[in-house]
Amino acid sequence: MGAAGVHQGGEEDRDLARLLAGYIGCATFWLLLSTAVGVIISFKFAYPDLMTSPYLSFGRLRPIHTNDTFYAWASMALVGMAFYVGVKTCGTRLYSIKLGWASLALFNLAALLGTIALDLGFNNGDQEYREWLWWIEAIFMAALVLAAYNLIVTAARRADDDLYLSNWYTIGGMVFTIILASVAIVPWYQRGLGQVGVQAFFMHNAVGMWFTPLTLGLWYYVLPKLLNRPIYSYALGVLAFWTNLVFYPIIGAHHFIFSPLPWWLQTLAIVFSVAMLVPVWAGSANFLLTMRGRWEQVRRSYALPFVFVGVLGYLLGSTQGTFEAFRSLQQVWHLTNFTVGHSHLTMYGFVTFGIWGGIYALLPRATGRAPSLILTGLHFWLATVGVVIYVMALSVGGTIQGLVWISGQPFINSVTAIAPDWLWRAIGGSLMFLSHVVFAWNVWSMITGRAQESRAAQAAEAAS
């Protein structure tokens, strides 16, 4: 089945377009909220006396920022686009539009209740990226199960026998994440080191087995569609899929090097972290080679510059993660702000840029409305410059922080040493947030603008 898919009926296309717009519109709202919270947090490092209300304390705002970024912004946007890509590549209609809307309602309900509960001080304890109360997590899981069922049945009713590569990634990511969420919710074995082991399994796989496969699956549709050429190598895509599935689930334990976890488990996590270079480099090479020779087309596109930066973020961030797993480098970087910079290089430089590329590629085709070329360029450069400043500041500051700790100096020395980098972090984060405001306006115009004004631009994008 080719990535271009087949044309669907008029009313079915309109239903699908409305569903896609619903997911992206809601996701964009949560992007603005979660990153506004992130900007407040970043300024709290530079100005500790800023906003001292308990409801605006770091301990409550930080999990709101991370959970809403993960499970409201990124999850909703990726699921909505997975539905669209699944329909187009399978040559059939979505199994149930109503189930699609039900999933969206549950995603939003979980995000709303989770945000309120966290700000009121009710959380799941020291469980990073799973601070929501268990019953709120169960609502999110119900949304995920409905979405996975909807996509799997749609794929089962496809027109061709072959299943296009995009659906391997999206369906695989959904199925594994249901397993992941089940492991994370069940409390019986989460005591002592069992909790540490489950946390290692969950926190890394939330990125590597949920956001990563859905983003890569999106690219396997978007790149051939926009470039009007097949993906460079189907075999490389399959290799990357299976090696990611084999190597990724165990590597979360590299976050607990030198902990009481068994030494063999820590070592195995390091070995598998090195092995992750296979799917990362194979997938990155596949995307970059698909773009090879079409750089002018990439430059003139609404969507492809975002995909290009996303591929670079995937390549650099994941390779950086491999080096961070080594014990010698963990001695310097572990528990420092370096890891915060790394997480933003992956979740922002890779996943969020990848989502933006997908939205700018798919939403105009679904609604018939293109964004402003000038505002899209402004969005791109504000986000790119902002994330570079952010990651560089925390990479340098985190390294200094770790070296001060190793030297045995008083802890306060590491705080004063990294203070300038925290200010640069706030500057970079502010630029990133401004880009989100521009992006939100573009989304609004693509959903509600006048379709006839964008047809010429959309035709130029498709032909470029």
C-alpha positions as CSV (number, residue, x, y, z in Angstrom):
1,M,0.0,0.0,0.0
2,G,1.5,3.3,-1.0
3,A,1.9,6.2,1.5
4,A,-0.4,8.4,-0.6
5,G,-3.4,6.3,0.3
6,V,-6.7,6.5,-1.5
7,H,-9.4,9.2,-1.7
8,Q,-12.3,8.8,0.7
9,G,-15.9,9.8,0.2
10,G,-17.0,13.4,0.8
11,E,-18.9,13.0,4.0
12,E,-16.4,10.6,5.5
13,D,-13.6,13.0,4.6
14,R,-15.5,15.8,6.4
15,D,-16.1,13.7,9.5
16,L,-12.5,12.7,9.6
17,A,-11.4,16.3,9.1
18,R,-13.6,17.5,12.0
19,L,-12.2,14.7,14.2
20,L,-8.6,15.6,13.3
21,A,-9.3,19.3,13.9
22,G,-10.8,18.4,17.3
23,Y,-7.8,16.5,18.4
24,I,-5.3,19.2,17.2
25,G,-7.4,22.0,18.6
26,C,-7.6,20.5,22.1
27,A,-3.9,19.5,22.0
28,T,-2.9,23.0,21.1
29,F,-4.9,24.4,24.1
30,W,-3.0,22.0,26.4
31,L,0.3,22.9,24.7
32,L,-0.3,26.6,25.6
33,L,-1.3,25.8,29.2
34,S,1.5,23.3,29.9
35,T,4.3,25.5,28.5
36,A,3.0,28.6,30.2
37,V,3.4,26.7,33.4
38,G,6.9,25.7,32.2
39,V,7.9,29.3,31.6
40,I,6.8,30.1,35.2
41,I,8.9,27.3,36.5
42,S,12.0,28.4,34.5
43,F,11.8,31.9,36.0
44,K,11.4,30.5,39.5
45,F,15.0,29.1,39.1
46,A,16.3,32.6,38.3
47,Y,14.0,34.4,40.7
48,P,13.2,32.1,43.7
49,D,10.8,34.6,45.3
50,L,8.6,34.7,42.2
51,M,5.0,33.6,42.8
52,T,5.1,32.0,46.3
53,S,1.5,30.8,46.5
54,P,1.3,27.1,47.3
55,Y,-0.8,26.7,44.1
56,L,2.1,28.1,42.1
57,S,4.9,26.2,43.9
58,F,7.5,24.3,42.0
59,G,6.4,21.0,43.5
60,R,2.9,21.4,42.1
61,L,3.6,23.1,38.8
62,R,6.4,20.8,37.6
63,P,4.2,17.7,37.4
64,I,1.4,19.7,35.8
65,H,3.9,20.8,33.1
66,T,5.3,17.3,32.4
67,N,2.0,15.4,32.6
68,D,0.1,17.9,30.5
69,T,2.9,18.0,27.9
70,F,3.0,14.2,27.7
71,Y,-0.6,13.1,28.0
72,A,-2.6,16.1,26.8
73,W,-0.5,17.9,24.2
74,A,1.6,15.2,22.6
75,S,-0.8,12.3,23.1
76,M,-3.9,14.0,21.7
77,A,-2.1,15.4,18.7
78,L,-0.4,12.1,17.8
79,V,-3.6,10.0,18.3
80,G,-5.6,12.3,16.1
81,M,-3.0,12.2,13.3
82,A,-2.7,8.4,13.7
83,F,-6.4,8.1,12.9
84,Y,-6.0,10.3,9.8
85,V,-2.9,8.4,8.6
86,G,-4.5,5.0,9.3
87,V,-7.5,5.9,7.2
88,K,-5.5,7.2,4.3
89,T,-3.0,4.4,4.2
90,C,-5.6,1.6,4.7
91,G,-7.9,2.9,2.0
92,T,-11.0,2.6,4.2
93,R,-13.0,4.8,6.6
94,L,-12.3,5.1,10.3
95,Y,-14.1,2.2,12.1
96,S,-16.0,4.6,14.4
97,I,-16.0,8.4,14.4
98,K,-18.0,8.3,17.6
99,L,-15.3,6.2,19.3
100,G,-12.8,8.7,18.1
101,W,-14.7,11.5,19.8
102,A,-15.2,9.4,22.9
103,S,-11.5,8.9,23.1
104,L,-10.9,12.6,22.8
105,A,-13.4,13.4,25.6
106,L,-11.7,10.9,27.9
107,F,-8.2,12.3,27.1
108,N,-9.4,15.8,28.0
109,L,-11.2,14.6,31.1
110,A,-8.1,12.9,32.4
111,A,-6.0,16.0,31.6
112,L,-8.4,18.3,33.3
113,L,-8.9,16.2,36.4
114,G,-5.1,15.5,36.6
115,T,-4.2,19.2,36.4
116,I,-6.8,20.2,39.1
117,A,-5.7,17.4,41.4
118,L,-2.0,18.2,41.1
119,D,-2.5,21.9,41.7
120,L,-4.6,21.1,44.8
121,G,-1.7,18.9,46.1
122,F,-3.2,15.4,45.4
123,N,-0.7,13.2,43.5
124,N,0.7,9.7,43.2
125,G,3.9,10.6,45.2
126,D,7.4,10.5,43.8
127,Q,6.4,8.7,40.6
128,E,7.9,10.9,37.8
129,Y,5.7,11.3,34.8
130,R,2.9,9.3,36.5
131,E,1.9,11.7,39.3
132,W,-1.8,11.6,38.4
133,L,-3.9,9.7,40.9
134,W,-4.6,6.1,39.8
135,W,-8.2,6.6,38.9
136,I,-7.3,9.5,36.7
137,E,-4.6,7.3,35.0
138,A,-7.4,4.8,34.5
139,I,-9.4,7.3,32.6
140,F,-6.4,8.0,30.3
141,M,-5.9,4.3,29.8
142,A,-9.6,3.9,28.8
143,A,-9.1,6.6,26.2
144,L,-6.0,4.8,24.9
145,V,-7.8,1.5,24.7
146,L,-10.6,3.0,22.7
147,A,-8.2,4.7,20.4
148,A,-6.2,1.5,19.9
149,Y,-9.3,-0.6,19.2
150,N,-10.5,2.0,16.7
151,L,-7.2,2.1,14.8
152,I,-6.7,-1.7,14.9
153,V,-10.1,-2.5,13.5
154,T,-9.7,0.2,10.9
155,A,-6.4,-1.5,9.8
156,A,-8.1,-4.9,9.8
157,R,-10.6,-3.6,7.3
158,R,-7.9,-2.2,5.0
159,A,-8.2,-2.4,1.2
160,D,-4.9,-4.2,0.6
161,D,-3.3,-7.2,2.3
162,D,-0.1,-5.2,3.0
163,L,0.0,-3.0,6.1
164,Y,1.8,0.2,5.5
165,L,4.8,1.0,7.7
166,S,3.2,3.9,9.4
167,N,0.6,1.6,10.9
168,W,3.2,-0.8,12.2
169,Y,4.6,2.1,14.3
170,T,1.3,3.6,15.4
171,I,-0.5,0.4,16.3
172,G,2.7,-1.0,17.9
173,G,3.0,2.1,20.0
174,M,-0.6,1.9,21.2
175,V,-0.5,-1.8,22.1
176,F,2.8,-1.5,24.0
177,T,1.6,1.6,25.9
178,I,-1.5,-0.3,27.1
179,I,0.9,-2.8,28.6
180,L,3.1,0.0,29.9
181,A,0.1,1.8,31.5
182,S,-1.2,-1.4,33.1
183,V,2.2,-2.1,34.7
184,A,2.4,1.5,36.0
185,I,-1.1,1.5,37.5
186,V,-1.1,-1.9,39.4
187,P,0.3,-1.1,42.8
188,W,0.8,-4.6,44.3
189,Y,4.5,-5.0,43.4
190,Q,5.5,-1.4,43.7
191,R,7.2,-1.5,47.1
192,G,10.9,-0.6,47.8
193,L,13.1,-1.6,44.9
194,G,10.1,-2.9,43.0
195,Q,8.8,0.6,42.7
196,V,12.3,1.8,41.5
197,G,12.3,-1.0,38.9
198,V,8.8,-0.2,37.6
199,Q,9.6,3.5,37.6
200,A,12.7,2.8,35.4
201,F,10.5,0.7,33.1
202,F,7.8,3.4,32.9
203,M,9.5,6.7,32.7
204,H,11.7,5.9,29.7
205,N,9.2,3.8,27.8
206,A,6.6,6.6,28.0
207,V,8.9,8.3,25.6
208,G,10.4,5.5,23.6
209,M,7.4,3.2,23.2
210,W,4.7,5.8,23.0
211,F,5.8,9.1,21.6
212,T,8.6,7.7,19.5
213,P,6.8,5.1,17.4
214,L,3.8,7.4,16.9
215,T,6.0,10.2,15.7
216,L,8.0,8.0,13.4
217,G,4.9,6.4,12.0
218,L,3.6,9.9,11.2
219,W,6.8,10.8,9.4
220,Y,6.6,7.6,7.3
221,Y,3.4,9.0,5.9
222,V,4.2,12.7,5.8
223,L,7.6,12.5,4.0
224,P,6.5,10.5,1.0
225,K,3.3,12.5,0.8
226,L,5.0,15.9,0.7
227,L,8.1,14.9,-1.3
228,N,6.1,12.9,-3.8
229,R,8.6,10.0,-3.6
230,P,8.7,6.7,-1.7
231,I,10.5,6.3,1.6
232,Y,14.2,5.6,0.9
233,S,14.1,2.0,2.4
234,Y,11.2,0.0,3.6
235,A,13.7,-2.5,5.0
236,L,15.4,0.1,7.1
237,G,12.0,1.1,8.5
238,V,11.2,-2.5,9.5
239,L,14.7,-3.0,11.0
240,A,14.3,0.2,13.1
241,F,10.8,-0.9,14.2
242,W,11.9,-4.4,15.5
243,T,15.2,-3.3,17.0
244,N,13.5,-0.5,18.9
245,L,11.0,-3.0,20.3
246,V,13.8,-5.4,21.3
247,F,16.2,-2.9,22.9
248,Y,14.2,0.0,24.2
249,P,12.0,-1.6,27.0
250,I,15.0,-2.4,29.3
251,I,17.1,0.8,29.0
252,G,15.1,2.8,31.6
253,A,17.3,1.2,34.3
254,H,20.2,3.4,33.1
255,H,18.5,6.2,35.1
256,F,19.4,4.3,38.3
257,I,23.1,3.6,37.8
258,F,24.8,3.3,41.2
259,S,21.4,2.6,42.8
260,P,20.6,-0.5,44.8
261,L,19.1,-2.1,41.7
262,P,21.0,-5.2,40.7
263,W,24.3,-4.4,39.1
264,W,23.6,-6.8,36.2
265,L,20.3,-4.9,35.4
266,Q,22.2,-1.6,35.3
267,T,24.9,-3.1,33.0
268,L,22.2,-4.7,30.8
269,A,20.5,-1.3,30.5
270,I,23.8,0.3,29.4
271,V,24.4,-2.4,26.8
272,F,20.9,-2.0,25.4
273,S,21.4,1.8,25.4
274,V,24.4,1.3,23.1
275,A,22.3,-1.1,21.0
276,M,19.7,1.6,20.5
277,L,22.1,3.3,18.1
278,V,20.9,0.7,15.6
279,P,17.2,1.8,15.3
280,V,18.0,5.4,15.9
281,W,20.6,5.7,13.1
282,A,18.7,3.4,10.8
283,G,15.5,5.4,11.2
284,S,17.3,8.8,11.0
285,A,19.2,7.7,7.9
286,N,16.0,6.5,6.3
287,F,14.4,10.0,6.7
288,L,17.4,12.0,5.7
289,L,18.0,9.9,2.6
290,T,14.4,10.3,1.7
291,M,14.9,14.1,1.8
292,R,18.3,13.9,0.0
293,G,18.3,16.0,-3.2
294,R,15.1,17.7,-2.3
295,W,16.4,20.4,0.0
296,E,14.9,23.3,-1.9
297,Q,11.6,21.5,-1.7
298,V,12.1,21.1,2.1
299,R,13.0,24.8,2.4
300,R,9.9,26.0,0.6
301,S,7.5,23.7,2.6
302,Y,5.3,24.6,5.5
303,A,5.8,21.3,7.2
304,L,9.2,19.8,6.1
305,P,11.5,22.2,8.0
306,F,9.8,21.0,11.2
307,V,10.2,17.4,10.2
308,F,13.9,18.0,9.4
309,V,14.6,19.6,12.8
310,G,12.6,16.7,14.4
311,V,14.8,14.1,12.6
312,L,17.9,15.9,13.8
313,G,16.5,16.1,17.4
314,Y,15.8,12.3,17.2
315,L,19.3,11.5,16.0
316,L,21.2,13.8,18.3
317,G,19.0,13.4,21.4
318,S,18.9,9.6,21.2
319,T,22.6,9.4,20.5
320,Q,23.2,11.7,23.5
321,G,21.1,9.4,25.6
322,T,23.4,6.5,24.7
323,F,26.4,8.4,26.0
324,E,24.6,9.5,29.1
325,A,24.1,5.8,30.0
326,F,27.8,5.2,30.5
327,R,28.8,5.0,34.2
328,S,31.8,7.4,33.6
329,L,29.5,10.1,32.3
330,Q,26.7,9.4,34.8
331,Q,29.1,10.4,37.5
332,V,29.1,13.9,36.1
333,W,25.6,14.4,34.7
334,H,23.3,12.2,36.8
335,L,20.8,14.3,38.8
336,T,22.0,17.5,37.2
337,N,20.3,20.0,34.9
338,F,22.0,18.3,32.0
339,T,19.3,15.6,32.0
340,V,16.6,18.3,31.9
341,G,18.2,19.7,28.7
342,H,18.4,16.2,27.3
343,S,14.7,15.5,27.9
344,H,13.8,18.8,26.1
345,L,16.1,17.9,23.2
346,T,14.1,14.7,22.8
347,M,10.5,15.6,23.8
348,Y,10.7,19.1,22.2
349,G,13.4,19.0,19.5
350,F,12.2,15.5,18.3
351,V,8.6,14.8,19.3
352,T,7.1,18.3,19.3
353,F,8.8,19.4,16.1
354,G,7.7,16.1,14.6
355,I,4.1,16.8,15.6
356,W,4.2,20.3,14.2
357,G,5.5,18.9,10.9
358,G,2.6,16.5,10.8
359,I,0.0,19.1,11.7
360,Y,1.2,21.6,9.0
361,A,1.2,18.7,6.5
362,L,-2.2,17.1,7.3
363,L,-4.5,19.8,8.7
364,P,-4.5,22.0,5.6
365,R,-5.3,18.9,3.5
366,A,-8.1,17.9,5.8
367,T,-9.7,21.4,6.2
368,G,-8.7,23.1,2.9
369,R,-7.2,26.0,4.9
370,A,-3.5,26.8,4.9
371,P,-1.6,28.7,7.6
372,S,0.2,32.0,7.1
373,L,3.6,31.4,5.5
374,I,5.1,34.3,7.4
375,L,3.7,33.2,10.8
376,T,4.7,29.6,10.1
377,G,8.3,30.8,9.5
378,L,8.1,32.9,12.7
379,H,6.9,29.9,14.6
380,F,9.7,27.8,13.2
381,W,12.5,30.2,14.1
382,L,11.3,31.2,17.5
383,A,10.9,27.5,18.5
384,T,14.3,26.5,16.9
385,V,16.3,29.3,18.5
386,G,14.5,28.9,21.8
387,V,15.2,25.2,22.1
388,V,18.8,25.6,21.1
389,I,19.3,28.3,23.8
390,Y,17.5,26.1,26.3
391,V,19.4,22.9,25.7
392,M,22.8,24.6,25.4
393,A,22.3,26.5,28.6
394,L,21.3,23.4,30.6
395,S,24.0,21.2,29.0
396,V,26.7,23.6,30.0
397,G,25.2,24.5,33.4
398,G,24.5,20.8,34.2
399,T,28.1,19.8,33.4
400,I,29.4,22.6,35.6
401,Q,27.0,21.5,38.3
402,G,28.2,17.9,38.2
403,L,31.9,18.9,38.3
404,V,31.3,21.1,41.3
405,W,29.7,18.2,43.1
406,I,32.5,15.8,42.2
407,S,35.1,18.3,43.5
408,G,33.5,18.2,46.9
409,Q,32.6,21.9,47.2
410,P,29.6,23.0,49.2
411,F,26.3,22.5,47.4
412,I,25.6,26.2,47.3
413,N,28.6,26.6,45.1
414,S,26.9,24.6,42.4
415,V,23.8,26.8,42.7
416,T,25.7,30.0,42.2
417,A,27.7,28.5,39.4
418,I,24.6,27.5,37.3
419,A,22.6,30.7,38.1
420,P,23.4,32.4,34.7
421,D,22.5,29.3,32.8
422,W,19.1,29.2,34.6
423,L,18.4,32.8,33.3
424,W,19.3,31.7,29.7
425,R,17.0,28.7,30.2
426,A,14.2,31.1,31.0
427,I,15.0,33.2,27.9
428,G,15.0,30.2,25.7
429,G,11.8,28.9,27.2
430,S,10.1,32.3,26.7
431,L,11.0,32.2,23.0
432,M,9.6,28.7,22.8
433,F,6.3,29.8,24.4
434,L,6.0,32.7,22.0
435,S,6.3,30.3,19.2
436,H,3.4,28.3,20.6
437,V,1.2,31.4,20.6
438,V,2.0,31.9,16.9
439,F,1.3,28.2,16.3
440,A,-2.0,28.4,18.1
441,W,-3.1,31.2,15.8
442,N,-2.0,29.1,12.8
443,V,-4.1,26.2,14.1
444,W,-7.1,28.5,14.6
445,S,-6.8,29.8,11.0
446,M,-6.4,26.3,9.6
447,I,-9.6,25.2,11.4
448,T,-11.8,28.2,11.1
449,G,-10.4,30.3,8.3
450,R,-11.8,30.9,4.8
451,A,-11.0,27.8,2.8
452,Q,-11.0,29.5,-0.6
453,E,-8.2,31.8,0.4
454,S,-5.8,28.9,1.0
455,R,-6.4,26.7,-2.1
456,A,-3.6,28.3,-4.2
457,A,-1.2,28.0,-1.3
458,Q,-2.2,24.4,-0.6
459,A,-1.8,23.5,-4.2
460,A,1.7,25.1,-4.3
461,E,2.6,23.1,-1.1
462,A,1.5,19.8,-2.7
463,A,3.3,20.5,-6.0
464,S,6.5,21.8,-4.4
